[in-house]
Amino acid sequence: MSTEPSAETAHPAGEPEWLALVRAQVRNLRYGVVQLVVHDGRVTQIERTEKTRLGSGAPERAPLHPGSP
């Protein structure tokens, strides 16, 4: 049984609950992607991918293959 709230439940502010969840995911995300999965016109899943950006002071990566640029 899922503990996830239903996407149909209205948020107290009058907006759908999925919209409140998306707002929270975006608010807490510095770099990345938030995707919505929709089935039959309803949001059924929210996916979040977070990226970590390294500063310009970070050492450069070595090539994966010898002789590669």
Phi, psi and omega in degrees: 000135184279142175264359179290139177291152179292141179290345181273343182292131180281140176284151181306331180283001179093359178262157178299149183298324180299327180292320176296322178294319178296316178302318180293320179296319180289319182300324184265010184251129180268308174225132177156201187224138170241122181243145175253137173253126185241133174232126179053041176078009179239140175287122182247345183203145175238125180244138180230129176239122181255137179254150174246118180267133177265142179290168181292344179277357181286145178296147179285151178285145174285150177301148179291325182239137178303138180089355178282149177292000000 
